[in-house]
Amino acid sequence: MTRLLLREVLADLKAAGATWVQFDEPKLVLDLDFHQLKAFTDAYLQMEESLSGLKVIVETYFADVPAGAYKTITSLKGISAIEFDLVRGEKTLELINSLGFPSSKYLFAGVVDGRNIWANDLTTSLKTLKALKCKVGKGIHIS
């Protein structure tokens, strides 16, 4: 999707009354180099004006987010919320614990295995959520 088209879509969404938009960013679970992370940052900075007035959630899934990507995504000012897969992303949970999570952002916590939702370990999910409760300033949402 070109930047112009994306700006048009975002304008249409705002005009229709949207308050939240979600961007799925599965590539963030890869071991990206400095230039790739900078390109990601630059893309969101270029969209900043178009995103004004919207709450933005960026979602990763099905794997750990490496430390570089974690630092990049949590530092972006235009992002209101981040969703991490904390079932398959055990190291991501360690990053939240060791590096912290921005108090200005919402954390959408993936604590149910998306590949097998019917076999979820509720005790483990609850334990993860309780551990995160003291780490997250703005709020935690379960997904």
MODELLER restraints for C-alpha pairs under 7 A, 6 or more apart:
rsr = mdl.restraints
at = mdl.atoms
rsr.add(forms.Gaussian(group=physical.xy_distance, feature=features.Distance(at['CA:7:A'], at['CA:50:A']), mean=5.79, stdev=0.5))
rsr.add(forms.Gaussian(group=physical.xy_distance, feature=features.Distance(at['CA:10:A'], at['CA:50:A']), mean=6.49, stdev=0.5))
rsr.add(forms.Gaussian(group=physical.xy_distance, feature=features.Distance(at['CA:19:A'], at['CA:54:A']), mean=5.08, stdev=0.5))
rsr.add(forms.Gaussian(group=physical.xy_distance, feature=features.Distance(at['CA:19:A'], at['CA:55:A']), mean=6.03, stdev=0.5))
rsr.add(forms.Gaussian(group=physical.xy_distance, feature=features.Distance(at['CA:20:A'], at['CA:54:A']), mean=5.50, stdev=0.5))
rsr.add(forms.Gaussian(group=physical.xy_distance, feature=features.Distance(at['CA:20:A'], at['CA:55:A']), mean=4.60, stdev=0.5))
rsr.add(forms.Gaussian(group=physical.xy_distance, feature=features.Distance(at['CA:20:A'], at['CA:56:A']), mean=5.76, stdev=0.5))
rsr.add(forms.Gaussian(group=physical.xy_distance, feature=features.Distance(at['CA:21:A'], at['CA:54:A']), mean=6.86, stdev=0.5))
rsr.add(forms.Gaussian(group=physical.xy_distance, feature=features.Distance(at['CA:21:A'], at['CA:55:A']), mean=6.37, stdev=0.5))
rsr.add(forms.Gaussian(group=physical.xy_distance, feature=features.Distance(at['CA:21:A'], at['CA:56:A']), mean=5.12, stdev=0.5))
rsr.add(forms.Gaussian(group=physical.xy_distance, feature=features.Distance(at['CA:21:A'], at['CA:57:A']), mean=6.30, stdev=0.5))
rsr.add(forms.Gaussian(group=physical.xy_distance, feature=features.Distance(at['CA:22:A'], at['CA:56:A']), mean=5.87, stdev=0.5))
rsr.add(forms.Gaussian(group=physical.xy_distance, feature=features.Distance(at['CA:22:A'], at['CA:57:A']), mean=4.74, stdev=0.5))
rsr.add(forms.Gaussian(group=physical.xy_distance, feature=features.Distance(at['CA:22:A'], at['CA:58:A']), mean=5.81, stdev=0.5))
rsr.add(forms.Gaussian(group=physical.xy_distance, feature=features.Distance(at['CA:23:A'], at['CA:57:A']), mean=6.32, stdev=0.5))
rsr.add(forms.Gaussian(group=physical.xy_distance, feature=features.Distance(at['CA:23:A'], at['CA:58:A']), mean=4.91, stdev=0.5))
rsr.add(forms.Gaussian(group=physical.xy_distance, feature=features.Distance(at['CA:23:A'], at['CA:59:A']), mean=6.20, stdev=0.5))
rsr.add(forms.Gaussian(group=physical.xy_distance, feature=features.Distance(at['CA:24:A'], at['CA:58:A']), mean=5.88, stdev=0.5))
rsr.add(forms.Gaussian(group=physical.xy_distance, feature=features.Distance(at['CA:24:A'], at['CA:59:A']), mean=4.75, stdev=0.5))
rsr.add(forms.Gaussian(group=physical.xy_distance, feature=features.Distance(at['CA:24:A'], at['CA:60:A']), mean=6.23, stdev=0.5))
rsr.add(forms.Gaussian(group=physical.xy_distance, feature=features.Distance(at['CA:25:A'], at['CA:58:A']), mean=6.61, stdev=0.5))
rsr.add(forms.Gaussian(group=physical.xy_distance, feature=features.Distance(at['CA:25:A'], at['CA:59:A']), mean=5.77, stdev=0.5))
rsr.add(forms.Gaussian(group=physical.xy_distance, feature=features.Distance(at['CA:25:A'], at['CA:60:A']), mean=5.40, stdev=0.5))
rsr.add(forms.Gaussian(group=physical.xy_distance, feature=features.Distance(at['CA:26:A'], at['CA:60:A']), mean=5.07, stdev=0.5))
rsr.add(forms.Gaussian(group=physical.xy_distance, feature=features.Distance(at['CA:26:A'], at['CA:61:A']), mean=6.21, stdev=0.5))
rsr.add(forms.Gaussian(group=physical.xy_distance, feature=features.Distance(at['CA:28:A'], at['CA:60:A']), mean=6.67, stdev=0.5))
rsr.add(forms.Gaussian(group=physical.xy_distance, feature=features.Distance(at['CA:28:A'], at['CA:65:A']), mean=6.31, stdev=0.5))
rsr.add(forms.Gaussian(group=physical.xy_distance, feature=features.Distance(at['CA:28:A'], at['CA:69:A']), mean=5.99, stdev=0.5))
rsr.add(forms.Gaussian(group=physical.xy_distance, feature=features.Distance(at['CA:29:A'], at['CA:60:A']), mean=6.93, stdev=0.5))
rsr.add(forms.Gaussian(group=physical.xy_distance, feature=features.Distance(at['CA:29:A'], at['CA:63:A']), mean=6.01, stdev=0.5))
rsr.add(forms.Gaussian(group=physical.xy_distance, feature=features.Distance(at['CA:29:A'], at['CA:64:A']), mean=5.76, stdev=0.5))
rsr.add(forms.Gaussian(group=physical.xy_distance, feature=features.Distance(at['CA:29:A'], at['CA:65:A']), mean=4.44, stdev=0.5))
rsr.add(forms.Gaussian(group=physical.xy_distance, feature=features.Distance(at['CA:29:A'], at['CA:66:A']), mean=6.33, stdev=0.5))
rsr.add(forms.Gaussian(group=physical.xy_distance, feature=features.Distance(at['CA:31:A'], at['CA:66:A']), mean=6.33, stdev=0.5))
rsr.add(forms.Gaussian(group=physical.xy_distance, feature=features.Distance(at['CA:37:A'], at['CA:69:A']), mean=6.77, stdev=0.5))
rsr.add(forms.Gaussian(group=physical.xy_distance, feature=features.Distance(at['CA:37:A'], at['CA:72:A']), mean=6.98, stdev=0.5))
rsr.add(forms.Gaussian(group=physical.xy_distance, feature=features.Distance(at['CA:48:A'], at['CA:78:A']), mean=6.27, stdev=0.5))
rsr.add(forms.Gaussian(group=physical.xy_distance, feature=features.Distance(at['CA:55:A'], at['CA:80:A']), mean=5.46, stdev=0.5))
rsr.add(forms.Gaussian(group=physical.xy_distance, feature=features.Distance(at['CA:56:A'], at['CA:79:A']), mean=5.01, stdev=0.5))
rsr.add(forms.Gaussian(group=physical.xy_distance, feature=features.Distance(at['CA:56:A'], at['CA:80:A']), mean=5.12, stdev=0.5))
rsr.add(forms.Gaussian(group=physical.xy_distance, feature=features.Distance(at['CA:56:A'], at['CA:81:A']), mean=6.28, stdev=0.5))
rsr.add(forms.Gaussian(group=physical.xy_distance, feature=features.Distance(at['CA:57:A'], at['CA:79:A']), mean=6.18, stdev=0.5))
rsr.add(forms.Gaussian(group=physical.xy_distance, feature=features.Distance(at['CA:57:A'], at['CA:80:A']), mean=5.90, stdev=0.5))
rsr.add(forms.Gaussian(group=physical.xy_distance, feature=features.Distance(at['CA:57:A'], at['CA:81:A']), mean=4.48, stdev=0.5))
rsr.add(forms.Gaussian(group=physical.xy_distance, feature=features.Distance(at['CA:57:A'], at['CA:82:A']), mean=5.36, stdev=0.5))
rsr.add(forms.Gaussian(group=physical.xy_distance, feature=features.Distance(at['CA:58:A'], at['CA:81:A']), mean=6.47, stdev=0.5))
rsr.add(forms.Gaussian(group=physical.xy_distance, feature=features.Distance(at['CA:58:A'], at['CA:82:A']), mean=4.94, stdev=0.5))
rsr.add(forms.Gaussian(group=physical.xy_distance, feature=features.Distance(at['CA:58:A'], at['CA:83:A']), mean=6.28, stdev=0.5))
rsr.add(forms.Gaussian(group=physical.xy_distance, feature=features.Distance(at['CA:59:A'], at['CA:82:A']), mean=5.80, stdev=0.5))
rsr.add(forms.Gaussian(group=physical.xy_distance, feature=features.Distance(at['CA:59:A'], at['CA:83:A']), mean=4.57, stdev=0.5))
rsr.add(forms.Gaussian(group=physical.xy_distance, feature=features.Distance(at['CA:59:A'], at['CA:84:A']), mean=6.42, stdev=0.5))
rsr.add(forms.Gaussian(group=physical.xy_distance, feature=features.Distance(at['CA:60:A'], at['CA:83:A']), mean=6.10, stdev=0.5))
rsr.add(forms.Gaussian(group=physical.xy_distance, feature=features.Distance(at['CA:60:A'], at['CA:84:A']), mean=5.44, stdev=0.5))
rsr.add(forms.Gaussian(group=physical.xy_distance, feature=features.Distance(at['CA:60:A'], at['CA:85:A']), mean=6.66, stdev=0.5))
rsr.add(forms.Gaussian(group=physical.xy_distance, feature=features.Distance(at['CA:61:A'], at['CA:84:A']), mean=6.12, stdev=0.5))
rsr.add(forms.Gaussian(group=physical.xy_distance, feature=features.Distance(at['CA:61:A'], at['CA:85:A']), mean=4.88, stdev=0.5))
rsr.add(forms.Gaussian(group=physical.xy_distance, feature=features.Distance(at['CA:62:A'], at['CA:85:A']), mean=5.96, stdev=0.5))
rsr.add(forms.Gaussian(group=physical.xy_distance, feature=features.Distance(at['CA:62:A'], at['CA:88:A']), mean=5.64, stdev=0.5))
rsr.add(forms.Gaussian(group=physical.xy_distance, feature=features.Distance(at['CA:63:A'], at['CA:85:A']), mean=6.60, stdev=0.5))
rsr.add(forms.Gaussian(group=physical.xy_distance, feature=features.Distance(at['CA:63:A'], at['CA:88:A']), mean=5.12, stdev=0.5))
rsr.add(forms.Gaussian(group=physical.xy_distance, feature=features.Distance(at['CA:63:A'], at['CA:89:A']), mean=4.91, stdev=0.5))
rsr.add(forms.Gaussian(group=physical.xy_distance, feature=features.Distance(at['CA:64:A'], at['CA:88:A']), mean=6.57, stdev=0.5))
rsr.add(forms.Gaussian(group=physical.xy_distance, feature=features.Distance(at['CA:64:A'], at['CA:89:A']), mean=3.92, stdev=0.5))
rsr.add(forms.Gaussian(group=physical.xy_distance, feature=features.Distance(at['CA:64:A'], at['CA:90:A']), mean=6.60, stdev=0.5))
rsr.add(forms.Gaussian(group=physical.xy_distance, feature=features.Distance(at['CA:64:A'], at['CA:91:A']), mean=5.82, stdev=0.5))
rsr.add(forms.Gaussian(group=physical.xy_distance, feature=features.Distance(at['CA:64:A'], at['CA:92:A']), mean=5.31, stdev=0.5))
rsr.add(forms.Gaussian(group=physical.xy_distance, feature=features.Distance(at['CA:65:A'], at['CA:89:A']), mean=6.98, stdev=0.5))
rsr.add(forms.Gaussian(group=physical.xy_distance, feature=features.Distance(at['CA:65:A'], at['CA:92:A']), mean=5.62, stdev=0.5))
rsr.add(forms.Gaussian(group=physical.xy_distance, feature=features.Distance(at['CA:67:A'], at['CA:95:A']), mean=6.93, stdev=0.5))
rsr.add(forms.Gaussian(group=physical.xy_distance, feature=features.Distance(at['CA:74:A'], at['CA:102:A']), mean=6.67, stdev=0.5))
rsr.add(forms.Gaussian(group=physical.xy_distance, feature=features.Distance(at['CA:80:A'], at['CA:105:A']), mean=5.08, stdev=0.5))
rsr.add(forms.Gaussian(group=physical.xy_distance, feature=features.Distance(at['CA:80:A'], at['CA:106:A']), mean=6.30, stdev=0.5))
rsr.add(forms.Gaussian(group=physical.xy_distance, feature=features.Distance(at['CA:81:A'], at['CA:105:A']), mean=5.12, stdev=0.5))
rsr.add(forms.Gaussian(group=physical.xy_distance, feature=features.Distance(at['CA:81:A'], at['CA:106:A']), mean=4.37, stdev=0.5))
rsr.add(forms.Gaussian(group=physical.xy_distance, feature=features.Distance(at['CA:81:A'], at['CA:107:A']), mean=5.70, stdev=0.5))
rsr.add(forms.Gaussian(group=physical.xy_distance, feature=features.Distance(at['CA:81:A'], at['CA:108:A']), mean=6.94, stdev=0.5))
rsr.add(forms.Gaussian(group=physical.xy_distance, feature=features.Distance(at['CA:82:A'], at['CA:106:A']), mean=6.47, stdev=0.5))
rsr.add(forms.Gaussian(group=physical.xy_distance, feature=features.Distance(at['CA:82:A'], at['CA:107:A']), mean=5.31, stdev=0.5))
rsr.add(forms.Gaussian(group=physical.xy_distance, feature=features.Distance(at['CA:82:A'], at['CA:108:A']), mean=5.92, stdev=0.5))
rsr.add(forms.Gaussian(group=physical.xy_distance, feature=features.Distance(at['CA:83:A'], at['CA:107:A']), mean=5.92, stdev=0.5))
rsr.add(forms.Gaussian(group=physical.xy_distance, feature=features.Distance(at['CA:83:A'], at['CA:108:A']), mean=4.30, stdev=0.5))
rsr.add(forms.Gaussian(group=physical.xy_distance, feature=features.Distance(at['CA:83:A'], at['CA:109:A']), mean=5.82, stdev=0.5))
rsr.add(forms.Gaussian(group=physical.xy_distance, feature=features.Distance(at['CA:83:A'], at['CA:110:A']), mean=6.81, stdev=0.5))
rsr.add(forms.Gaussian(group=physical.xy_distance, feature=features.Distance(at['CA:84:A'], at['CA:108:A']), mean=6.61, stdev=0.5))
rsr.add(forms.Gaussian(group=physical.xy_distance, feature=features.Distance(at['CA:84:A'], at['CA:109:A']), mean=5.76, stdev=0.5))
rsr.add(forms.Gaussian(group=physical.xy_distance, feature=features.Distance(at['CA:84:A'], at['CA:110:A']), mean=5.79, stdev=0.5))
rsr.add(forms.Gaussian(group=physical.xy_distance, feature=features.Distance(at['CA:85:A'], at['CA:109:A']), mean=6.66, stdev=0.5))
rsr.add(forms.Gaussian(group=physical.xy_distance, feature=features.Distance(at['CA:85:A'], at['CA:110:A']), mean=4.48, stdev=0.5))
rsr.add(forms.Gaussian(group=physical.xy_distance, feature=features.Distance(at['CA:85:A'], at['CA:111:A']), mean=6.82, stdev=0.5))
rsr.add(forms.Gaussian(group=physical.xy_distance, feature=features.Distance(at['CA:86:A'], at['CA:92:A']), mean=6.70, stdev=0.5))
rsr.add(forms.Gaussian(group=physical.xy_distance, feature=features.Distance(at['CA:86:A'], at['CA:93:A']), mean=6.16, stdev=0.5))
rsr.add(forms.Gaussian(group=physical.xy_distance, feature=features.Distance(at['CA:86:A'], at['CA:109:A']), mean=6.51, stdev=0.5))
rsr.add(forms.Gaussian(group=physical.xy_distance, feature=features.Distance(at['CA:86:A'], at['CA:110:A']), mean=5.26, stdev=0.5))
rsr.add(forms.Gaussian(group=physical.xy_distance, feature=features.Distance(at['CA:86:A'], at['CA:111:A']), mean=5.51, stdev=0.5))
rsr.add(forms.Gaussian(group=physical.xy_distance, feature=features.Distance(at['CA:87:A'], at['CA:110:A']), mean=6.70, stdev=0.5))
rsr.add(forms.Gaussian(group=physical.xy_distance, feature=features.Distance(at['CA:87:A'], at['CA:111:A']), mean=5.53, stdev=0.5))
rsr.add(forms.Gaussian(group=physical.xy_distance, feature=features.Distance(at['CA:87:A'], at['CA:112:A']), mean=6.59, stdev=0.5))
rsr.add(forms.Gaussian(group=physical.xy_distance, feature=features.Distance(at['CA:87:A'], at['CA:113:A']), mean=5.93, stdev=0.5))
rsr.add(forms.Gaussian(group=physical.xy_distance, feature=features.Distance(at['CA:100:A'], at['CA:135:A']), mean=6.61, stdev=0.5))
rsr.add(forms.Gaussian(group=physical.xy_distance, feature=features.Distance(at['CA:101:A'], at['CA:135:A']), mean=6.63, stdev=0.5))
rsr.add(forms.Gaussian(group=physical.xy_distance, feature=features.Distance(at['CA:101:A'], at['CA:136:A']), mean=6.05, stdev=0.5))
rsr.add(forms.Gaussian(group=physical.xy_distance, feature=features.Distance(at['CA:103:A'], at['CA:136:A']), mean=6.21, stdev=0.5))
rsr.add(forms.Gaussian(group=physical.xy_distance, feature=features.Distance(at['CA:103:A'], at['CA:137:A']), mean=4.11, stdev=0.5))
rsr.add(forms.Gaussian(group=physical.xy_distance, feature=features.Distance(at['CA:103:A'], at['CA:138:A']), mean=5.40, stdev=0.5))
rsr.add(forms.Gaussian(group=physical.xy_distance, feature=features.Distance(at['CA:104:A'], at['CA:137:A']), mean=6.91, stdev=0.5))
rsr.add(forms.Gaussian(group=physical.xy_distance, feature=features.Distance(at['CA:104:A'], at['CA:138:A']), mean=5.89, stdev=0.5))
rsr.add(forms.Gaussian(group=physical.xy_distance, feature=features.Distance(at['CA:105:A'], at['CA:138:A']), mean=5.79, stdev=0.5))
rsr.add(forms.Gaussian(group=physical.xy_distance, feature=features.Distance(at['CA:106:A'], at['CA:138:A']), mean=5.40, stdev=0.5))
rsr.add(forms.Gaussian(group=physical.xy_distance, feature=features.Distance(at['CA:106:A'], at['CA:139:A']), mean=5.14, stdev=0.5))
rsr.add(forms.Gaussian(group=physical.xy_distance, feature=features.Distance(at['CA:106:A'], at['CA:140:A']), mean=6.00, stdev=0.5))
rsr.add(forms.Gaussian(group=physical.xy_distance, feature=features.Distance(at['CA:107:A'], at['CA:139:A']), mean=6.36, stdev=0.5))
rsr.add(forms.Gaussian(group=physical.xy_distance, feature=features.Distance(at['CA:107:A'], at['CA:140:A']), mean=4.91, stdev=0.5))
rsr.add(forms.Gaussian(group=physical.xy_distance, feature=features.Distance(at['CA:107:A'], at['CA:141:A']), mean=6.26, stdev=0.5))
rsr.add(forms.Gaussian(group=physical.xy_distance, feature=features.Distance(at['CA:108:A'], at['CA:140:A']), mean=5.76, stdev=0.5))
rsr.add(forms.Gaussian(group=physical.xy_distance, feature=features.Distance(at['CA:108:A'], at['CA:141:A']), mean=4.57, stdev=0.5))
rsr.add(forms.Gaussian(group=physical.xy_distance, feature=features.Distance(at['CA:108:A'], at['CA:142:A']), mean=5.82, stdev=0.5))
rsr.add(forms.Gaussian(group=physical.xy_distance, feature=features.Distance(at['CA:108:A'], at['CA:143:A']), mean=6.44, stdev=0.5))
rsr.add(forms.Gaussian(group=physical.xy_distance, feature=features.Distance(at['CA:109:A'], at['CA:140:A']), mean=6.71, stdev=0.5))
rsr.add(forms.Gaussian(group=physical.xy_distance, feature=features.Distance(at['CA:109:A'], at['CA:141:A']), mean=5.92, stdev=0.5))
rsr.add(forms.Gaussian(group=physical.xy_distance, feature=features.Distance(at['CA:109:A'], at['CA:142:A']), mean=5.10, stdev=0.5))
rsr.add(forms.Gaussian(group=physical.xy_distance, feature=features.Distance(at['CA:109:A'], at['CA:143:A']), mean=5.81, stdev=0.5))
rsr.add(forms.Gaussian(group=physical.xy_distance, feature=features.Distance(at['CA:110:A'], at['CA:142:A']), mean=6.27, stdev=0.5))
rsr.add(forms.Gaussian(group=physical.xy_distance, feature=features.Distance(at['CA:110:A'], at['CA:143:A']), mean=4.80, stdev=0.5))
rsr.add(forms.Gaussian(group=physical.xy_distance, feature=features.Distance(at['CA:111:A'], at['CA:125:A']), mean=5.29, stdev=0.5))
rsr.add(forms.Gaussian(group=physical.xy_distance, feature=features.Distance(at['CA:111:A'], at['CA:142:A']), mean=6.90, stdev=0.5))
rsr.add(forms.Gaussian(group=physical.xy_distance, feature=features.Distance(at['CA:111:A'], at['CA:143:A']), mean=6.50, stdev=0.5))
rsr.add(forms.Gaussian(group=physical.xy_distance, feature=features.Distance(at['CA:112:A'], at['CA:120:A']), mean=5.90, stdev=0.5))
rsr.add(forms.Gaussian(group=physical.xy_distance, feature=features.Distance(at['CA:112:A'], at['CA:125:A']), mean=6.91, stdev=0.5))
rsr.add(forms.Gaussian(group=physical.xy_distance, feature=features.Distance(at['CA:112:A'], at['CA:143:A']), mean=6.84, stdev=0.5))
rsr.add(forms.Gaussian(group=physical.xy_distance, feature=features.Distance(at['CA:113:A'], at['CA:120:A']), mean=6.44, stdev=0.5))
